[in-house]
Amino acid sequence: MIKIVAVEDDPLVAKFHRKYVEKVEGFSWLGSASTIEEGEQLVKKPEVDLVLLDIYIHDQNGLDLLKKIRAQNVNVDVILITSANDQQSVQTGYRYGVVDYLIKPFTFERFQEALLHYKDEMAVSSAHFRQEEVDRFFYPRQPGQPKSSYVLPKGITKETCIRILQAMAAQEGWKSATELSDMIGVSHVSLRKYLRYFEQQNWIQKDVVYHSFGRPLQQYRLAESGKKVLEQSDFI
């Protein structure tokens, strides 16, 4: 069971955080804090796994707490949930290792996606790897390497890889995850898992567009290496 706390100064928002957490299997709610000082004590509890952190907390900045957590090597992960949508806040969160960034207001589906993604990452990080799986992280695949030596990770199927790559190859320009999901008929949660995998393999390119309102828009398109993989069925 993954245990969650929140650092959020709006009691109504904290209440919704709790309700949302309790609707997602595999997670439990431990409590919330409404100030940076209370939050610092809460996140240091040894049983805490994941922190839902706001940036605007009264007249303080939640990013300062994030930096302190990292400086003190507190063993927790952080999802930023905030109305701050400026580039500096997003980049600071990224640099300090947040596992996701949700911009208020957000839907339950997006909140659930963030938790399930984190759950998947936790499952992978606690698993035992075979040598060929470790090699994928450290040694990029070289042209001409035999197909039989390549192993798709758990939860990634050859058929769905082909389906998504073919759909991307048929489109010109950048497409958002929502547009791709609608075109392909794959759920957002599953599609994002494949897109993350494709990024790791350098098969696709990602671009982030920052607007003056709303959360940053992530767009994707097939890279030349992805086209070659698709043409050669190189990952099969």
C-alpha positions in Angstrom: 0.0 0.0 0.0 1.4 3.4 -1.0 0.9 6.0 1.7 0.1 9.6 0.8 0.1 12.9 2.5 -0.7 16.4 1.3 0.7 19.9 2.0 -2.2 22.1 1.0 -3.5 25.3 2.7 -7.1 25.0 1.3 -9.0 22.6 3.4 -11.6 22.0 0.7 -8.9 21.0 -1.8 -7.2 18.8 0.8 -10.6 17.1 1.3 -10.9 16.4 -2.4 -7.3 15.1 -2.5 -8.3 12.6 0.2 -11.5 11.5 -1.6 -9.6 11.0 -4.8 -6.8 9.0 -3.2 -9.3 6.7 -1.5 -10.9 6.0 -4.9 -7.6 4.6 -6.3 -6.7 1.1 -5.4 -3.3 0.5 -3.8 -3.1 3.9 -2.0 -4.0 5.1 1.5 -4.3 8.6 3.0 -2.2 9.5 6.0 -3.2 13.1 6.5 -2.4 16.7 5.4 -0.7 19.9 6.6 -1.7 23.5 5.9 1.7 25.2 6.4 5.2 24.6 5.3 6.4 24.0 8.8 3.7 21.4 9.5 4.4 19.9 6.1 8.1 19.5 6.8 7.3 17.4 9.9 4.6 15.4 8.1 6.7 14.4 5.1 9.5 13.2 7.3 7.4 10.5 8.9 9.0 7.1 7.8 5.8 5.6 6.6 5.2 8.3 4.0 5.8 7.4 0.4 4.3 10.2 -1.7 3.6 13.9 -1.0 1.0 16.0 -2.9 2.5 19.4 -2.6 1.0 22.8 -3.5 3.3 25.7 -4.4 1.2 28.6 -3.1 0.8 28.0 0.6 -0.3 31.2 2.3 2.6 33.6 1.8 5.1 30.8 1.4 6.4 28.7 -1.5 6.0 25.0 -1.6 9.0 24.7 -3.9 11.2 25.8 -0.9 9.9 22.7 0.9 10.7 20.6 -2.1 14.2 21.9 -2.2 14.6 21.2 1.5 13.3 17.7 1.2 15.9 17.0 -1.5 18.7 18.7 0.4 18.0 16.6 3.4 17.6 13.4 1.4 14.1 12.7 2.8 13.0 9.4 1.2 9.7 10.5 -0.3 8.4 11.2 -3.8 6.5 14.4 -4.7 3.7 15.3 -7.0 3.1 19.0 -7.4 -0.6 20.0 -7.5 -0.9 23.7 -7.9 -2.3 26.6 -9.9 1.2 27.7 -10.7 1.6 27.2 -14.4 4.6 29.4 -15.1 7.7 27.9 -16.9 10.0 28.5 -13.9 7.8 26.6 -11.5 7.4 23.7 -13.9 11.1 23.5 -14.6 12.0 23.8 -10.9 9.7 20.9 -10.1 11.3 18.8 -12.9 14.8 19.6 -11.8 14.1 18.6 -8.2 12.6 15.3 -9.3 8.8 15.6 -8.9 7.1 12.5 -10.4 4.2 14.5 -11.9 2.8 18.1 -12.1 -0.9 18.7 -12.0 -2.3 22.2 -12.6 -5.5 23.1 -10.8 -8.3 22.6 -11.7 -7.7 19.0 -12.8 -10.0 16.0 -13.4 -10.1 12.9 -11.3 -9.0 11.0 -14.4 -5.8 13.0 -14.6 -5.2 12.6 -10.9 -5.7 8.8 -11.1 -3.4 8.7 -14.1 -0.7 10.4 -12.0 -1.1 7.9 -9.1 -1.2 4.8 -11.4 1.9 6.0 -13.3 3.7 6.3 -10.0 2.4 2.9 -8.9 3.8 1.4 -12.1 7.2 3.1 -11.6 7.3 1.8 -8.0 6.6 -1.7 -9.2 9.4 -1.5 -11.8 11.9 0.0 -9.3 11.3 -2.8 -6.8 11.5 -5.6 -9.3 14.5 -7.8 -10.2 15.9 -7.2 -13.7 17.4 -9.7 -16.2 20.7 -8.6 -17.7 19.2 -7.8 -21.1 16.6 -5.5 -19.4 19.4 -3.7 -17.5 21.4 -3.3 -20.8 18.5 -1.4 -22.4 19.1 1.5 -19.9 22.9 1.6 -20.2 23.6 0.6 -23.8 21.6 2.0 -26.7 20.8 -0.7 -29.3 23.2 -0.6 -32.2 22.2 -1.0 -35.9 22.3 -4.6 -37.0 21.9 -6.0 -33.5 20.0 -9.3 -33.7 16.3 -8.9 -33.1 16.2 -11.9 -30.8 18.4 -10.1 -28.2 15.8 -7.4 -27.7 13.1 -7.9 -25.0 10.0 -5.7 -24.6 9.4 -4.7 -21.0 6.5 -6.0 -19.0 3.2 -4.4 -20.0 4.4 -3.4 -23.5 3.2 -5.5 -26.3 4.5 -5.8 -29.9 1.0 -5.4 -31.4 0.2 -2.2 -29.6 3.7 -0.8 -30.3 3.0 -1.3 -34.0 -0.5 0.1 -33.8 0.6 3.4 -32.1 3.7 3.8 -34.3 1.7 3.3 -37.4 -0.8 5.8 -36.4 1.9 8.4 -35.6 3.6 7.7 -38.9 0.3 8.4 -40.8 0.1 11.9 -39.2 2.0 15.0 -40.1 3.2 17.4 -37.4 2.8 17.2 -33.6 -0.1 15.5 -31.9 -1.1 15.6 -28.2 -1.7 12.5 -26.2 -5.4 13.2 -26.2 -5.5 13.4 -30.0 -3.5 10.2 -30.3 -5.7 8.4 -27.8 -8.8 9.4 -29.8 -7.2 8.3 -33.1 -5.9 5.0 -31.9 -8.6 4.0 -29.4 -6.1 3.4 -26.6 -6.8 4.7 -23.1 -4.8 7.7 -21.9 -3.1 5.7 -19.1 -1.9 3.0 -21.5 -0.9 5.4 -24.2 1.3 7.5 -21.9 3.0 4.3 -20.8 3.9 3.5 -24.4 4.9 7.1 -25.2 7.3 7.1 -22.2 8.8 3.8 -23.5 9.1 5.3 -27.0 10.9 8.3 -25.6 13.4 6.1 -23.8 14.1 4.4 -27.1 14.3 7.7 -29.0 11.6 6.6 -31.3 9.5 9.7 -30.8 10.2 13.4 -30.1 8.3 15.4 -27.4 7.7 19.1 -27.3 6.2 21.0 -24.4 4.1 24.1 -25.2 3.6 26.6 -22.3 0.4 28.7 -22.4 -0.5 31.7 -20.3 -3.3 29.5 -18.7 -3.8 25.9 -18.1 -1.2 23.2 -17.8 1.6 22.8 -20.4 0.7 20.9 -23.5 2.9 17.9 -24.4 3.0 17.0 -28.1 4.6 14.1 -29.8 5.7 13.1 -33.3 7.6 10.1 -34.8 11.3 10.5 -35.0 13.4 9.3 -37.9 14.7 6.4 -35.7 11.1 5.4 -35.0 10.2 5.4 -38.7 13.1 3.1 -39.4 12.1 0.8 -36.5 8.6 0.6 -37.9 9.8 0.0 -41.4 12.1 -2.8 -40.3 9.9 -4.2 -37.5 13.2 -3.8 -35.7 11.9 -4.3 -32.1 10.0 -7.6 -32.8 
